[in-house]
Amino acid sequence: MTDLKTIERLETRLTHLIESQLTRKKDQIDFLLGLNRIDDLLVDHERGRGVTSDVAGFLAEYRSRLRSETMTAAQRRRLGDFLSELFQRLRDSRDGDSAKLADEIKEWISSLGEGGFRLILKKPQEQAPLADRFQACLRWETEEMVALAAMHDHLLSCLDDVLKSAEVKVDPMYRHLAASMIYFLQMEGYKVDPYLKRLRRIQTET
Amino acid sequence: MAMITGEEKAYCRGLTALKEKNYAAADKEFDVCGAAYGKSGGFQIMAVATKLLARLQQEKTMILKTAHAIEEAVSHGKETVVCRQGEQEETR
């Protein structure tokens, strides 16, 4: 039974290690699992399955968990994009329950703060000078990089994340950031061909 | 069209399995997304700990099964050489 006791001791310690990691990363994990749930709902909806009750379940479970103050700016933006997509699908469904849920989602998107809701039409603005716009773009990219670096250990993983965002978002800033990262990696001697191909494909598709 | 990748989905499934303490399932999912997340120190620790836990639980089950088989053999009054799974059990 000595082996068994040793195994059980080790098991307890490892379980404790994993549980402490799950607790420490709770907000990040909740965020990822929330996105995954929305993604499942979108896929189900696309396949013609009724998702109304699942959306209601999702809102009941995640609305209080994914609060604006526990997320980074990049996370708020990404969640806003996912919720906007879900909102559009529900809005197009035209039944009473879906309309109610769509309203709730719209409220949630608004609570995420500036830049959360992608469907609001903005009135035309006067264009700032090109140099100012470029500086604003660099500031935004710096902010995005800080958020990405907190989630990933390597620049290649950050780049992969940015390319995924560029694939699903209209915002050209993601493409600019991806191009900038690819160029930097190339200067550092990394093989960037697959990433460059992905960016070119995104460029032609959008 | 899915908005997140297969690796991200595997990572999420792995985390869910981990929360449910299903270490064997979590281990399989982390193997799938390892290439995408493997460079993150936090992920590596979690994945290795999960793999080890899955193996330990397997080993524990085997030890308990063996102990149970010995008890059964003794209570039936036969001398039984109990072997590990996959080997043939020999009764004299």
Interface residues (C-beta under 8 A of the other chain):
Chain A: M1 D3 L4 I7 E8 L10 E11 L14 T15 L17 I18 Q21 L22 K25 I29 L32 L33 L35 N36 I38 D39 L42 V43 E46 D81 F82 E85 H152 D153 H154 L156 S157 D160 K164 V168
Chain B: M1 A2 M3 I4 T5 E8 K9 Y11 C12 L15 T16 L18 K19 K21 A36 Y37 K39 S40 G41 G42 I45 M46 A49 T50 L52 L53 L56 Q57 E59 K60 I63 L64 A67
